[in-house]
């Protein structure tokens, strides 16, 4: 048995050694391209789209024959079987085109090979030319060159092969994908023709050999917006595009591919798939704006006037969006049809022809075309309108060569003169608008010149006040030019004008030097002591005027100034602590005026810096305190001094008079406050404590502190009102009430007496109709009497404020017609009679109807009673007619006609 086991074990060792020897002898497979540099020779420079150039050899050391390829040059594409074709038309300007092709092995490693497409005839033509190192890419790879001849037709395949995307290999269970596993992107052309859905790739997993797998995709373009652009066959893993794609809408799609085992869940980690949409030339160029530009008639040749730019929505930096420009038409085609040209690449339009003339051809319209595919593809057009503008070929000219003006001195911003110019260029253009400049005669900048609103007028003004004493005349040279330079090649002469400005002398105010004067003086400077002499000088030196002085502002009234010399003295004692002083400074203004017929006054500011002196003794605050009479708490009193710190603390304190007996006082540690304490128990009440407080220089004064002593203990103050004070309060209130009542009673009595005094008894009493005679006040003395008082004539209205007179002309009735004065003197009588009647009926003739008061004489009339008047006994008067006037005149009839009623009067 042991021998048999040994024989079997030996046989196994021999088999293992043979297998190992066979594996060691087997050639090692390296994934990659064959060869390491691919060179494809072509027979023409222009390569058409769809042309097949050859085949690329690639192996990933597996049994796969279909792979995913990509290139870094969108002009070429590699199909899944390795066929290299032209994706977009290519022109080999340099005789070759270099680029790279990429693929991935079974482990996801990216492998790259350099490729060169060469046109041998182009190199043969330039065989004797100078070689430039930048003409093609030098790949610097150790290789054996493999040349593949191009085939001049497009591949025809009934069932095009597609790349197969393999899930990364994984061990048992789910495992994180390797970092270097990269799935190459898929390239799908936009607007691809064919029957949809179109197959674009296949997803495979090594697990599908052992168990049933189901494939699916998720993400944008699959189950997310835009939904259903791509679908996957869950059985085969084939990836389909369901509709034509639009790169301008979505340039790429990124989604995840999943492999799920039947009944066992996820079999592979999700694989990211990127689908790039390959651009096609499906958008024509377009212009976004309208172009309007100006071109001057004197524009030089090769001058750019405008630049156009077209846009193309196809892929940038691609032949589909490579735009070229050209001018299709020029209207009008005069004086030549090539007045302008356009740069085909930049779109810059330049002047190429001579003869621009605004008067003949004021405007050109150019039709510009933009074409993609480097000028061979889709096209778009726009209109460019060029307006020919006037060039500055005429200089502005002054209408006068000499101007003269007079200006008062010291006047700023005063207009001196207006200068008119003319220009033959087009009005209201920069070539016509004038601008002015002072060439000479103003070194100090005393003048300024600006252009008027009509652009053809120069306005010369004073920038500073002129000084007659310095210069009585100024001669200026003014030049004029346009807002833009003269056109090239135009020879013109700049026009100038001379302006003579005469300065008129005026009376100027005296000037203080300095304008603001500062002096330092002690605040206790004695009255009539000199503060300072503050003088001013008169700038009008030629007038030889005298200067006088006066105080303009002196808030505290502390100063006097000598009228003739400007010597300022103390009028009243100054005080640094006064409210008129700010930061130890007192400010006053001094006036200086000359003796001209209309004096001019200048002002100067005097600032007196007041030095502090010890003129204020310290005072104690507060003035009232409360303290308990048992175990009293100390009271802290503050000490203040209006003087400065030099005359302040430390302070000293002492008690005076009887206060020494009952109180104690001492300074606190800082010697700025007083600690006052009650030394003996006092009855409750008010007490005066006299404290004498002095500053550090010994200036002292007595301060009285009113202390209310309360019947309490310690710091808890409880001050109750005294009994005496409580009993007097009702009594005082009673007395005040009685006085008020008595005063009210006196007022009532005075009012009643005044009313009784003003009451008048009627002259006559009658139960029937009462015809009364009223006082009409007095008329005063005769005409020769100069002592009468006219005010009594107004008493009636003055005592009747409720009665108003309205002295206005009525306007609701028409005025009668008056007869004009007759020429015949015999008609005078009739004239007067007629006009009297008209006046009697004229409501607008004065006196106007108004309410007059005749029934009130006022109180205290100086006139006597009518009873003192006696009727004349002359027989010439007959008053019997009064009896016929009715009962209202019965009393008068009895008085003058005689009767029994005479005694009643």
C-alpha positions in Angstrom: 0.0 0.0 0.0 2.8 2.4 0.9 4.6 1.5 -2.3 1.5 2.4 -4.3 1.1 5.8 -2.6 4.7 6.6 -3.2 4.3 5.7 -6.9 1.3 8.0 -7.3 3.0 10.9 -5.5 6.0 10.6 -7.8 3.8 10.6 -10.9 2.2 13.8 -9.7 5.5 15.5 -9.2 6.6 14.5 -12.8 3.3 15.9 -14.2 3.7 19.2 -12.3 7.3 19.6 -13.5 6.3 19.0 -17.1 3.4 21.5 -16.8 5.7 24.1 -15.3 8.3 23.5 -18.1 5.6 24.0 -20.7 4.4 27.2 -19.1 7.9 28.5 -18.9 8.5 27.8 -22.6 5.2 29.5 -23.7 5.8 33.0 -25.1 4.7 35.9 -22.7 1.7 38.1 -24.0 2.0 41.9 -23.6 -1.2 43.9 -24.3 -0.7 46.7 -26.7 -0.6 48.0 -30.3 1.4 46.4 -33.1 3.6 48.1 -34.1 4.5 50.9 -31.6 4.3 53.6 -34.3 1.7 53.6 -37.0 2.4 55.3 -40.3 -0.3 55.5 -42.9 0.7 56.7 -46.4 -1.9 58.4 -48.6 -1.9 59.4 -52.2 -3.6 62.8 -51.9 -3.5 65.9 -49.7 -7.3 66.3 -49.3 -8.8 63.3 -47.4 -12.6 62.9 -47.9 -14.9 62.1 -45.0 -15.4 58.3 -44.7 -12.1 57.5 -46.4 -10.6 54.3 -44.9 -6.9 54.7 -44.2 -6.1 51.2 -42.9 -6.3 49.0 -39.8 -4.9 49.3 -36.4 -3.5 46.2 -34.7 -4.3 45.8 -31.0 -4.4 42.9 -28.5 -5.3 42.7 -24.9 -4.0 39.1 -24.5 -7.6 37.7 -24.5 -9.7 36.1 -27.1 -11.5 39.5 -27.8 -11.2 40.9 -31.3 -13.4 43.9 -30.9 -12.1 46.8 -28.8 -13.0 50.4 -28.0 -10.7 53.0 -29.6 -10.5 56.8 -29.3 -8.3 59.5 -30.9 -7.2 63.0 -29.8 -7.9 64.3 -33.3 -11.6 64.6 -34.2 -10.8 64.4 -37.9 -10.1 60.7 -37.5 -12.0 57.8 -35.9 -11.2 54.1 -35.2 -13.9 51.5 -35.4 -14.2 48.6 -33.0 -12.4 46.3 -35.4 -9.5 48.7 -35.6 -10.3 50.3 -39.0 -9.0 53.9 -39.2 -11.2 56.2 -41.2 -11.5 59.9 -41.9 -14.3 61.4 -39.7 -14.1 64.9 -41.2 -12.4 66.2 -44.3 -8.7 66.8 -43.8 -6.2 68.8 -45.9 -2.6 67.8 -45.3 -1.2 71.3 -45.7 2.2 70.2 -44.3 2.2 66.8 -46.0 1.4 64.9 -42.8 -0.9 64.8 -39.7 0.1 63.4 -36.4 -2.1 62.3 -33.6 -2.6 59.5 -31.0 -4.9 56.5 -30.7 -5.9 55.1 -27.3 -7.4 51.8 -26.2 -7.8 49.8 -23.0 -6.8 46.3 -22.0 -8.9 43.8 -20.1 -7.8 45.3 -16.8 -8.7 48.9 -17.8 -5.2 50.1 -18.4 -5.0 52.8 -21.1 -2.6 52.1 -23.9 -1.6 54.8 -26.5 0.1 54.6 -29.9 1.4 57.5 -32.0 0.0 57.7 -35.6 1.2 59.7 -38.6 -0.7 60.1 -41.8 1.8 61.1 -44.5 1.4 62.3 -48.1 4.8 61.3 -49.7 4.4 63.4 -52.8 4.2 66.6 -50.6 7.5 65.6 -48.9 9.0 64.8 -52.3 8.1 68.3 -53.6 9.8 69.9 -50.6 12.7 67.5 -50.5 15.2 70.2 -51.2 13.5 72.7 -48.8 14.7 73.6 -45.4 13.5 71.3 -42.7 11.8 72.8 -39.7 11.6 70.9 -36.4 8.0 72.1 -35.7 6.5 70.7 -38.9 5.5 67.3 -37.4 5.4 65.7 -34.0 8.5 63.7 -33.0 7.1 60.7 -31.0 10.6 59.5 -29.8 9.5 55.9 -29.5 11.7 52.8 -30.1 9.7 51.0 -32.8 9.8 49.2 -36.1 7.8 51.2 -38.7 4.7 49.6 -40.1 3.3 51.2 -43.2 -0.4 50.7 -44.0 -1.6 51.7 -47.4 -4.9 53.7 -47.4 -7.9 52.3 -49.2 -9.7 54.9 -51.3 -13.3 53.8 -50.4 -15.6 53.7 -47.4 -16.0 50.5 -45.4 -19.3 48.8 -46.1 -20.5 46.5 -43.3 -24.0 45.2 -43.0 -23.6 44.7 -39.3 -21.2 47.2 -37.9 -19.2 46.0 -35.0 -19.4 48.0 -31.8 -17.1 48.2 -28.8 -17.6 45.8 -25.9 -17.3 47.3 -22.5 -16.1 44.7 -19.9 -16.8 44.9 -16.2 -13.6 44.9 -14.1 -12.6 41.5 -12.8 -13.5 40.9 -9.2 -13.0 38.2 -6.7 -15.6 36.5 -4.6 -18.4 38.9 -3.6 -18.5 42.6 -4.2 -15.1 44.4 -4.2 -14.1 47.9 -4.8 -12.9 48.5 -8.4 -9.3 49.1 -9.0 -8.2 52.8 -9.3 -6.6 52.3 -12.7 -9.7 50.8 -14.2 -10.8 53.4 -16.7 -13.7 52.8 -19.2 -13.1 54.7 -22.4 -15.9 57.1 -23.6 -18.1 56.1 -26.4 -18.4 58.4 -29.5 -21.8 58.8 -31.2 -22.3 61.2 -34.1 -25.2 63.7 -33.8 -28.0 63.5 -36.4 -26.9 60.0 -37.3 -29.0 58.5 -40.1 -30.4 55.0 -39.9 -33.1 53.0 -38.3 -33.5 53.5 -34.6 -32.7 52.2 -32.1 -29.0 52.0 -33.2 -26.6 49.8 -31.4 -23.6 51.7 -30.1 -21.9 49.3 -27.6 -22.2 46.1 -25.6 -21.7 45.5 -21.9 -20.2 42.2 -20.8 -19.3 40.5 -17.6 -17.1 37.5 -17.0 -19.8 36.3 -14.6 -22.2 35.6 -17.4 -20.4 32.3 -18.1 -21.3 30.9 -14.7 -24.7 32.3 -14.1 -27.6 34.2 -15.7 -27.0 38.0 -15.6 -29.3 40.9 -16.4 -27.9 44.3 -17.6 -29.4 47.8 -17.2 -28.3 51.5 -17.2 -29.3 54.4 -15.0 -28.7 58.2 -15.1 -29.3 61.1 -17.4 -30.3 59.9 -20.8 -31.6 56.6 -19.4 -34.0 56.9 -16.5 -33.3 60.6 -15.8 -34.0 63.6 -18.0 -33.6 63.5 -20.9 -35.3 60.1 -20.4 -34.9 57.2 -22.9 -32.2 58.6 -25.1 -30.4 55.3 -24.4 -31.7 51.8 -23.7 -30.0 48.6 -22.8 -31.0 45.0 -23.7 -31.1 43.3 -20.3 -30.4 39.9 -21.8 -27.4 40.7 -24.1 -26.1 44.0 -22.6 -26.4 45.7 -26.0 -26.6 49.6 -25.6 -28.8 51.4 -28.1 -29.4 55.0 -28.9 -33.2 55.5 -29.5 -33.2 58.8 -31.5 -30.9 61.2 -33.3 -28.8 63.1 -30.8 -28.1 66.9 -30.9 -24.7 68.0 -29.6 -25.9 71.6 -29.2 -28.6 70.4 -26.8 -26.5 67.8 -24.9 -22.8 67.3 -25.6 -22.2 64.2 -23.5 -24.1 61.7 -21.4 -22.8 60.0 -18.3 -24.7 57.0 -16.8 -24.0 53.8 -14.9 -24.2 50.2 -16.2 -25.4 47.5 -13.8 -25.0 43.7 -13.9 -27.5 41.8 -11.7 -27.4 38.0 -11.2 -30.7 36.2 -11.5 -31.9 35.7 -7.9 -28.6 36.7 -6.4 -28.6 40.5 -6.6 -25.7 42.7 -7.9 -23.0 40.7 -9.6 -20.7 43.6 -10.5 -19.9 47.0 -9.3 -21.7 49.7 -11.4 -19.6 50.8 -14.4 -19.6 54.4 -15.5 -20.2 55.0 -19.2 -19.6 58.3 -21.0 -21.1 58.9 -24.4 -19.7 61.9 -26.3 -21.8 63.3 -29.0 -19.7 63.9 -32.1 -20.4 67.2 -33.8 -21.8 67.5 -37.3 -22.0 70.6 -39.4 -25.7 71.2 -38.8 -25.7 74.9 -37.8 -24.9 77.8 -40.2 -23.1 80.9 -39.1 -25.2 83.9 -38.0 -24.7 87.5 -37.0 -26.2 88.8 -33.7 -26.0 92.6 -34.3 -26.5 95.1 -37.1 -23.4 97.0 -38.0 -23.3 100.8 -38.5 -20.0 102.6 -38.6 -18.6 106.0 -39.7 -15.7 106.4 -42.1 -14.2 109.9 -42.5 -13.7 111.1 -46.1 -10.0 111.6 -45.4 -9.5 108.1 -44.0 -6.1 106.7 -44.9 -5.7 103.5 -46.9 -5.7 100.3 -44.8 -7.5 101.9 -41.9 -9.9 99.6 -40.1 -13.5 101.1 -39.9 -15.5 98.2 -38.4 -15.1 94.6 -37.4 -17.9 92.0 -37.9 -18.2 88.8 -36.0 -20.4 85.8 -36.7 -21.3 82.9 -34.4 -21.7 79.2 -35.1 -23.4 76.9 -32.6 -21.4 73.9 -33.8 -18.5 72.6 -31.6 -15.9 75.3 -31.0 -12.4 74.9 -32.3 -13.8 72.6 -34.9 -13.9 72.7 -38.7 -17.7 72.9 -38.4 -17.4 76.3 -36.6 -14.3 77.5 -38.5 -15.7 80.7 -40.1 -14.3 82.7 -43.1 -15.7 86.1 -44.2 -16.0 87.9 -47.6 -17.7 90.9 -49.1 -20.4 89.8 -51.6 -21.5 93.3 -52.7 -20.7 97.0 -52.3 -23.5 99.6 -52.9 -22.8 102.0 -54.6 -19.8 100.5 -56.5 -18.3 104.0 -56.9 -15.8 105.4 -57.4 -14.6 101.8 -57.5 -16.2 98.5 -56.5 -13.3 97.7 -54.2 -13.4 100.6 -51.8 -13.3 98.2 -48.8 -12.0 94.7 -48.1 -12.5 92.3 -45.2 -10.0 90.0 -43.5 -11.4 86.5 -44.1 -10.4 85.3 -40.6 -10.9 88.2 -38.3 -13.8 90.0 -40.0 -12.0 93.4 -39.9 -13.2 95.7 -42.7 -10.6 98.2 -44.0 -10.5 101.0 -46.5 -8.6 100.0 -49.7 -9.8 102.5 -52.2 -9.3 106.3 -52.6 -12.0 108.8 -53.3 -14.3 108.8 -50.3 -16.4 111.9 -50.7 -19.3 112.7 -48.3 -20.9 115.1 -50.7 -21.0 112.5 -53.6 -21.3 109.2 -51.8 -22.5 109.8 -48.2 -23.2 106.1 -47.5 -22.0 102.6 -48.5 -23.8 99.3 -47.9 -21.7 96.1 -47.8 -23.2 92.6 -47.9 -20.9 90.4 -45.8 -21.0 86.6 -45.9 -19.8 84.2 -43.2 -19.1 80.6 -44.1 -18.1 77.7 -41.8 -15.9 74.7 -42.8 -13.1 77.3 -43.5 -15.3 79.1 -46.0 -16.6 75.9 -47.8 -19.6 75.1 -45.6 -22.9 76.7 -44.5 -23.2 80.5 -44.9 -24.9 83.4 -43.3 -25.1 87.1 -44.3 -25.4 90.6 -42.8 -25.5 94.2 -44.0 -22.8 96.7 -42.9 -23.8 100.3 -43.3 -20.8 102.7 -43.5 -21.6 106.5 -43.3 -19.0 108.8 -44.8 -18.4 111.7 -42.4 -17.0 115.1 -42.9 -13.2 115.5 -42.4 -11.7 118.6 -40.7 -10.2 120.3 -43.6 -11.3 123.9 -42.7 -9.9 125.9 -39.8 -12.2 128.1 -37.6 -11.5 131.9 -38.0 -12.1 134.8 -35.7 -14.5 137.5 -37.0 -12.3 140.1 -35.3 -8.6 140.2 -34.7 -8.8 142.7 -31.7 -11.1 142.9 -28.7 -11.1 145.5 -25.9 -13.0 145.2 -22.6 -13.0 146.8 -19.1 -13.4 144.9 -15.8 -13.7 146.0 -12.2 -10.9 144.8 -10.0 -11.4 142.0 -7.5 -14.3 140.5 -9.5 -14.2 136.8 -10.1 -16.1 134.8 -12.7 -17.0 138.0 -14.6 -17.5 137.7 -18.3 -14.9 139.9 -20.2 -15.7 139.4 -23.9 -17.4 137.0 -26.3 -15.4 136.1 -29.5 -17.2 134.8 -32.6 -15.6 132.4 -35.1 -16.7 130.9 -38.4 -16.0 127.4 -39.9 -16.9 126.0 -43.3 -17.0 122.4 -42.2 -20.3 120.6 -41.6 -22.2 122.4 -38.7 -22.6 120.7 -35.3 -19.8 118.2 -36.0 -16.5 117.8 -34.2 -14.8 119.3 -37.3 -17.0 122.4 -36.9 -17.1 122.8 -33.1 -14.6 125.2 -31.8 -12.4 125.2 -28.7 -10.4 128.1 -27.5 -7.1 128.5 -25.7 -5.1 131.4 -24.1 -1.8 131.3 -25.8 0.0 134.1 -24.0 -0.5 137.1 -21.7 -1.8 135.2 -18.6 1.1 133.7 -16.6 -0.8 133.9 -13.3 -3.9 132.2 -14.6 -6.2 135.2 -14.0 -8.4 134.4 -17.0 -10.3 131.4 -18.4 -11.8 130.9 -21.8 -14.6 128.4 -22.6 -16.7 127.5 -25.6 -20.3 128.8 -25.8 -23.3 126.6 -26.2 -23.5 127.3 -30.0 -19.9 125.9 -30.4 -18.8 129.0 -32.4 -18.3 131.4 -29.6 -15.5 131.8 -27.1 -16.3 133.4 -23.7 -13.4 135.0 -21.8 -13.9 135.3 -18.1 -11.9 136.2 -15.0 -10.7 133.2 -13.0 -9.4 135.3 -10.2 -10.0 138.9 -9.0 -7.8 141.4 -10.9 -5.6 143.8 -9.0 -5.5 147.3 -10.4 -2.5 148.2 -8.2 -0.5 145.3 -9.7 -1.5 145.7 -13.3 -4.1 148.0 -14.9 -4.0 146.3 -18.3 -3.7 142.8 -19.6 -3.1 141.8 -23.2 -4.1 138.2 -24.1 -3.5 136.2 -27.2 -6.3 133.7 -27.9 -6.2 130.8 -30.4 -9.0 128.6 -31.8 -9.1 125.1 -33.2 -11.6 122.3 -33.6 -12.5 119.5 -31.3 -10.7 117.0 -33.6 -7.4 117.4 -35.3 -7.2 118.6 -38.9 -7.4 115.8 -41.5 -4.0 114.4 -42.6 -2.5 116.2 -45.5 -4.6 119.4 -44.9 -2.6 122.5 -44.6 -4.3 125.2 -42.5 -3.3 128.2 -40.4 -4.5 128.5 -36.8 -6.5 131.7 -36.2 -5.7 134.0 -33.3 -7.2 137.1 -31.7 -5.8 139.8 -29.3 -7.9 140.8 -26.2 -7.0 143.9 -24.3 -8.5 144.0 -20.8 -8.4 147.3 -18.9 -8.8 147.0 -15.1 -11.0 149.5 -13.4 -9.9 150.7 -9.9 -12.5 150.3 -7.1 -12.3 151.0 -3.4 -10.9 148.0 -1.6 -11.3 147.2 2.0 -8.3 147.4 4.3 -6.6 144.1 4.9 -5.5 142.8 8.4 -2.2 141.1 8.6 -2.6 138.5 9.9 -6.2 137.7 9.2 -6.4 136.0 12.5 -4.2 137.2 15.4 -3.5 135.3 18.6 -2.3 136.9 21.8 -1.8 135.5 25.3 -2.8 137.5 28.3 -3.7 136.9 31.9 -7.3 136.9 32.7 -6.9 139.6 35.5 -5.3 142.1 33.1 -6.3 145.5 34.5 -8.7 147.9 32.8 -7.1 150.2 30.2 -4.2 147.8 29.9 -3.0 147.2 26.4 -4.0 143.9 24.8 -2.4 144.3 21.4 -2.2 146.6 18.5 -4.0 145.1 15.5 -3.6 147.1 12.3 -4.7 146.8 8.7 -3.3 148.2 5.5 -5.2 149.8 2.6 -4.5 148.1 -0.8 -5.6 151.2 -2.6 -2.1 152.8 -2.4 -2.8 155.4 -5.1 -5.8 156.8 -3.2 -3.8 157.7 -0.1 -6.7 156.9 2.3 -6.7 156.7 6.0 -7.7 153.6 7.9 -9.9 153.7 11.1 -10.8 150.9 13.4 -13.9 149.7 15.4 -15.0 146.7 17.4 -17.4 144.6 15.3 -18.1 141.7 17.7 -17.1 141.6 21.4 -19.5 139.2 23.1 -18.6 140.1 26.7 -17.8 143.8 26.1 -14.3 143.5 27.4 -12.4 145.4 24.8 -11.9 148.9 23.4 -10.0 149.8 20.2 -8.4 153.1 19.4 -10.1 154.5 16.2 -6.9 155.8 14.7 -4.2 153.5 15.8 -5.9 150.1 16.2 -4.6 149.8 19.8 -6.8 147.4 21.7 -7.2 147.8 25.5 -9.2 146.2 28.3 -12.5 147.9 28.8 -13.8 145.5 31.5 -12.1 142.9 33.5 -11.8 139.6 31.7 -12.7 136.2 33.2 -11.3 132.9 31.9 -14.2 131.1 33.5 -16.9 133.1 31.7 -19.3 131.5 29.3 -17.9 133.5 26.4 -14.6 131.7 26.7 -14.1 128.4 24.9 -11.0 126.3 25.6 -9.4 129.3 27.4 -9.9 131.5 24.2 -11.9 134.6 23.8 -12.7 135.7 20.2 -13.5 139.2 19.0 -13.7 140.7 15.5 -12.1 144.0 14.6 -13.2 146.2 11.7 -10.9 148.5 9.6 -12.6 151.0 7.2 -11.2 153.7 5.0 -12.4 157.3 4.5 -13.8 156.9 1.0 -17.1 158.4 0.1 -18.5 154.8 0.3 -16.2 153.3 3.0 -15.0 149.7 2.6 -14.6 147.6 5.7 -12.2 144.7 6.3 -12.4 142.4 9.2 -9.8 140.7 11.4 -10.2 138.1 14.1 -8.5 138.7 17.5 -8.1 135.6 19.7 -7.1 136.2 23.3 -5.6 133.1 25.0 -6.5 133.8 28.7 -4.0 132.6 31.3 -5.6 131.4 34.4 -5.1 133.2 37.7 -6.3 132.1 41.2 -9.4 134.2 41.3 -12.0 131.6 42.3 -12.1 130.1 45.8 -13.3 126.5 46.1 -16.9 125.7 46.8 -18.6 122.8 48.5 -21.4 120.7 47.0 -24.0 119.6 47.8 -25.5 122.5 49.9 -28.1 120.3 51.6 -27.6 117.1 53.5 -29.6 114.8 55.8 -28.1 113.0 58.8 -29.3 110.9 61.7 -28.6 112.2 65.2 -27.7 108.8 66.5 -24.6 107.0 65.2 -24.6 109.3 62.2 -23.1 108.1 58.9 -20.2 110.4 57.5 -21.3 112.7 54.7 -18.9 113.1 51.7 -19.0 116.6 50.2 -17.3 117.4 46.9 -15.1 120.4 46.5 -14.9 122.2 43.1 -12.8 125.1 41.9 -13.5 127.0 38.6 -9.8 127.7 38.3 -7.5 125.4 36.5 -5.6 122.5 38.0 -2.7 124.7 38.9 -4.9 126.5 41.4 -7.0 123.5 42.6 -6.3 120.6 45.0 -5.1 119.7 47.4 -7.8 121.5 49.4 -8.0 122.3 53.1 -11.1 122.7 55.3 -12.0 124.0 58.7 -15.2 124.5 60.7 -16.3 128.0 61.7 -18.4 129.4 64.6 -20.7 127.1 66.6 -20.2 124.4 63.9 -16.9 123.5 65.6 -18.9 122.3 68.7 -21.3 119.9 67.0 -19.5 118.8 63.8 -16.2 117.5 62.6 -14.8 118.0 59.1 -11.7 116.6 57.4 -10.4 116.1 53.9 -10.5 112.7 52.3 -7.3 110.8 51.2 -7.2 112.6 47.8 -7.8 115.9 49.4 -10.5 116.7 46.9 -13.5 115.9 49.1 -14.7 116.7 52.7 -15.9 114.1 55.1 -18.4 115.8 57.4 -19.8 114.0 60.5 -22.1 115.0 63.3 -20.1 114.9 66.6 -22.9 115.4 69.1 -26.5 114.2 69.2 -28.7 117.1 68.3 -32.5 117.5 68.3 -34.1 117.0 64.9 -34.2 120.2 62.8 -32.3 122.3 60.4 -28.7 123.4 61.1 -26.2 125.6 59.2 -22.7 124.1 59.1 -20.1 126.7 58.1 -17.1 125.3 56.3 -14.0 127.3 55.3 -12.4 125.7 52.3 -9.1 126.8 50.7 -7.1 125.7 47.6 -3.4 124.8 47.6 -2.4 128.5 47.3 -4.5 129.5 50.4 -7.4 131.2 48.6 -10.4 130.3 50.7 -14.0 131.2 51.4 -16.8 130.1 53.7 -19.5 127.7 52.4 -22.7 127.1 54.3 -24.2 123.6 54.2 -27.8 123.2 55.4 -28.0 120.0 57.4 -31.3 118.4 58.3 -30.9 116.3 61.5 -33.4 113.6 61.8 -34.4 111.4 64.7 -33.0 108.2 63.4 -29.9 106.0 63.6 -27.0 105.2 61.3 -27.4 105.5 57.6 -31.1 104.6 57.5 -32.6 108.1 57.2 -36.2 108.6 58.4 -37.1 112.2 58.7 -40.7 112.7 60.0 -42.5 116.1 59.9 -42.5 118.2 63.1 -45.8 118.6 65.1 -45.7 122.4 64.9 -45.5 122.4 61.2 -48.4 120.0 61.1 -50.8 122.0 63.2 -50.2 125.3 61.3 -51.1 123.9 57.9 -54.9 123.9 58.3 -54.8 127.3 59.8 -52.8 128.7 56.9 -55.2 127.1 54.4 -58.2 128.6 56.2 -56.8 132.1 56.2 -56.0 131.9 52.5 -59.5 130.7 51.8 -61.1 133.6 53.7 -58.9 136.1 51.9 -59.9 134.7 48.5 -63.6 134.8 49.4 -63.4 138.4 50.5 -61.7 139.4 47.3 -64.4 137.7 45.3 -67.1 139.6 47.3 -65.5 142.9 46.6 -65.4 142.2 42.9 -69.1 141.4 42.9 -69.9 144.7 44.7 -67.8 146.8 42.3 -69.5 145.2 39.3 -73.0 145.9 40.7 -72.2 149.5 41.5 -70.8 150.0 38.0 -74.0 148.6 36.4 -76.2 150.9 38.6 -74.2 153.9 37.6 -74.6 153.2 33.9 -78.4 152.7 34.1 -80.5 155.7 32.7 -84.0 156.4 33.7 -86.3 157.3 30.7 -87.3 161.0 30.4 -91.0 160.2 29.9 -93.1 157.3 31.1 -96.3 156.5 29.3 -98.4 153.4 29.2 -99.2 154.0 25.6 -96.8 155.0 22.9 -93.6 156.3 24.4 -91.8 158.9 22.5 -88.5 159.5 24.2 -85.9 162.1 23.8 -82.4 160.8 24.0 -79.0 162.4 24.6 -76.9 162.9 21.6 -73.8 163.8 23.5 -72.3 167.2 23.1 -71.0 169.0 20.0 -68.1 170.7 21.8 -67.4 174.4 21.7 -67.9 176.7 18.9 -65.7 177.0 15.9 -63.5 179.5 17.8 -63.0 177.1 20.7 -59.8 175.2 20.3 -60.1 173.1 23.5 -63.0 170.8 22.6 -62.6 167.1 22.5 -63.7 165.3 19.3 -63.4 161.9 20.9 -66.8 162.4 22.6 -68.4 162.3 19.1 -67.4 158.6 18.9 -68.7 157.5 22.2 -71.9 156.2 20.8 -70.2 153.6 18.6 -67.4 153.0 21.0 -69.8 151.9 23.7 -71.8 149.8 21.2 -69.3 147.4 19.8 -72.0 145.1 18.5 -73.1 147.8 16.0 -71.1 148.1 12.8 -71.1 150.6 10.0 -70.6 149.5 6.5 -69.3 152.4 4.5 -69.4 150.8 1.1 -71.0 151.8 -2.2 -74.1 149.6 -2.9 -73.6 147.7 -6.1 -77.0 146.2 -6.6 -78.7 149.3 -8.1 -77.9 151.3 -11.2 -76.8 154.9 -10.8 -79.1 157.5 -12.4 -78.0 159.6 -15.3 -76.9 163.2 -14.4 -77.6 166.1 -16.8 -74.5 167.7 -18.2 -73.8 171.4 -17.6 -75.7 173.5 -20.1 -74.0 176.1 -22.3 -76.8 178.6 -21.8 -76.5 180.4 -18.4 -80.3 180.7 -18.3 -80.6 176.9 -18.0 -78.5 176.8 -14.8 -81.6 176.7 -12.6 -83.1 173.8 -14.4 -79.7 172.0 -14.4 -79.4 172.3 -10.6 -83.0 171.2 -10.0 -82.7 168.2 -12.3 -79.4 167.0 -10.8 -80.7 167.5 -7.3 -83.5 165.2 -8.0 -81.1 162.7 -9.5 -78.9 162.9 -6.5 -81.8 162.3 -4.1 -82.7 159.1 -6.0 -79.0 158.0 -6.4 -78.4 155.0 -4.0 -74.7 155.1 -4.8 -74.1 158.8 -3.9 -72.7 159.4 -0.4 -73.6 159.3 2.4 -74.5 155.7 1.9 -77.3 154.0 3.7 -75.8 152.4 6.9 -76.8 151.7 10.4 -76.1 154.8 12.6 -76.5 154.9 16.3 -78.6 157.7 17.6 -80.2 156.1 20.6 -77.3 155.8 22.9 -75.3 158.7 24.4 -72.9 156.7 26.5 -72.1 156.9 30.1 -71.0 160.1 31.8 -72.0 162.5 29.1 -70.7 166.1 29.6 -73.8 167.5 27.8 -76.6 169.0 29.9 -80.2 167.9 29.8 -82.5 169.1 27.1 -84.8 170.4 29.8 -82.4 173.3 30.2 -83.3 174.5 26.7 -86.0 177.0 26.4 -88.1 177.5 23.4 -88.2 180.8 21.7 -91.3 182.9 22.5 -91.0 184.6 19.2 -94.4 184.8 17.5 -92.7 184.0 14.2 -92.8 180.3 15.0 -95.9 178.2 14.8 -95.7 174.7 16.1 -99.3 173.8 15.9 -98.5 171.5 13.0 -96.9 169.1 15.4 -100.3 168.1 16.6 -101.0 166.9 13.1 -98.0 164.5 13.0 -99.4 161.8 15.2 -99.0 160.6 18.7 -95.2 160.3 18.4 -94.8 164.1 18.2 -97.5 164.8 20.8 -94.9 165.6 23.5 -93.1 168.1 21.2 -96.4 169.7 20.3 -97.2 170.1 24.0 -93.8 171.6 24.7 -93.8 174.2 21.9 -97.4 174.7 21.5 -98.1 175.2 25.2 -100.2 173.0 27.5 -100.4 171.2 30.8 -97.5 168.9 30.2 -94.9 171.6 30.4 -94.1 170.8 33.9 -93.1 167.2 33.0 -90.1 168.6 31.2 
